[in-house]
Amino acid sequence: MKNTFSIAIHGGAGTIRQSEMTEERKDELQKCLRTAILRGRHILDNGGSAIDATCAAVVEMEDSPLFNAGRGSVFNSSGFIEMDASVMCGQTLAAGAVTCVRNIKNPVLAAKALLEHSSHVLLSGADAESFSRNHNIEFEQDDFFYTEHRYQQLKDAQKKDRVQLDHSDENDGKFGTVGAVALDKNGNLAASTSTGGMTNQLPGRVGDTPLIGSGNYANNRTCAVSCTGIGEGFIRAVSAYDVSALMEYKGLSLEQACKLVVHEKLHKVEGMGGLIAVDKSGAVSLPFNSEGMYRAWLTAGTDIQIAMYKN
Amino acid sequence: MKNTFSIAIHGGAGTIRQSEMTEERKDELQKCLRTAILRGRHILDNGGSAIDATCAAVVEMEDSPLFNAGRGSVFNSSGFIEMDASVMCGQTLAAGAVTCVRNIKNPVLAAKALLEHSSHVLLSGADAESFSRNHNIEFEQDDFFYTEHRYQQLKDAQKKDRVQLDHSDENDGKFGTVGAVALDKNGNLAASTSTGGMTNQLPGRVGDTPLIGSGNYANNRTCAVSCTGIGEGFIRAVSAYDVSALMEYKGLSLEQACKLVVHEKLHKVEGMGGLIAVDKSGAVSLPFNSEGMYRAWLTAGTDIQIAMYKN
């Protein structure tokens, strides 16, 4: 066992515009990012697995109403919440994911249960919920998830949709995701991602978050990646796996591969957002092409870094 | 416009064992493969698009009770049919896909409608069905899809599951998919894939077929790919996109990339099945690691080739 580890987390690239950010909200967000990454660090520092560390960090963000995942999930066009999540293990390439699930407190734990207890990788809707109940995953009533802020976002988005042809740059707050990637002391990589989707999206819409290779990927040969942004671009560009392929097949560094995927390849499919990644040596990269991305990262023995915008 | 085109189709890698194949059934299967590829060829020969050609070939196989897609779909463990399909355009990287849909006569046409008319790539379940109804996609009653043969397969699989620990090589007939890949006279590539999933699978299970990069992928820079087999392996290996990445980043030929993905990388994740692929020059590759794969292929000016087993 080496004495080195790394972890990076994100709280979404669909951030509040810098001009509209209050000091109070900034403090709240940074506090939650800090708590989440500390949960992951604690596990890694004690020799725990990258899977457990990334799931613990994601659970912390799912439990906060501040982020668009779990409790703070946004409303779809029918006025209810559907969530997606996935987990991948870089050592075995085992993966688990759920899509379009309702009322699961921590969808990332349902995804982890699938990874551990099923030959299937991806389950959807009511059937994913049944599987979760059978594996003692916690459920909550609708009012646990309801936040006035998210409901107001839906109403705003629905109003804007009617005039969106004239104001097509109104993407603020319409997308977001939480995710974590880690390298543990055993040299294993893992990635976990969770989302409530996009405000006012069609019910039944599946974004990149639960799709292995698109929004989430881990492989001990290369890296672990978790994406956030408008999911369709990440699906069409197969972004998470693309970072790994560029490293393995083209010999790019993590930094080079991440930049190419986010700043060139994603642009070609009109993709907006960012990703976090950690490679097998523990290096971390967190590029984005949106105004900001809530993020935090650390390696063994260094201080926690927290950032929200480009500077 | 060049005077060259190519098309390849498959009817699944979960084939009937050679020892159990009757001459009559062989004739029926070959006849349907021939009709399907001729529908695609007709469109390509007249200057039509690779998307239209691949969808037409897939529709023909969906309409046949012989293949596990559309009308001939297998039953899940709850005794009903859920279907998946996807379509991708190599020119624009636009894609559309549906998962866990019921009663849609041709799921590949629902996927094509999504590609053409939605900003979303992937819709699931009842919501994908609503979208399809709004776009005049044809629906059929349950009895249209019911075949005694498929129902018997479910009963057999359910019996075998109880003893599967002792007979774990009993995979015959448990999986299958149909798909088509083509290069059109304008130099555009496309891939279309459709499936009824695996006999006795959990309801709500999503395989590789509707997942861009896993079971279906097309990119004019490299190739178009459609996979068939036990989907979870193709998801974990991101197989369809991997063929493209090996060509683009590592300079492999289509043949080399396909062989590496099917005979090495898929094995590492215990994946079983095969894929069909066509590259931007019109070359075709159809490797599989199972006993057989129903398949047909042709290029402009050559005869149709049809094969079912290794020889």
Interface residues (C-beta under 8 A of the other chain):
Chain A: L93 A94 A95 T99 C100 S118 S119 H120 V121 L122 L123 S124 G125 A126 D127 A128 S130 F131 Q201 L202 P203 G204 R205 V206 G207 L211 I212 G213 S214 Y217 G231 E232 I235 R236 A237 V238 Y241 D242 A245 L246 Y249 K250 K268 V269
Chain B: L93 A94 A95 T99 C100 S118 S119 H120 V121 L122 L123 S124 G125 A126 D127 A128 S130 F131 Q201 L202 P203 G204 R205 V206 G207 L211 I212 G213 S214 Y217 G231 E232 I235 R236 A237 V238 Y241 D242 A245 L246 Y249 K250 K268 V269
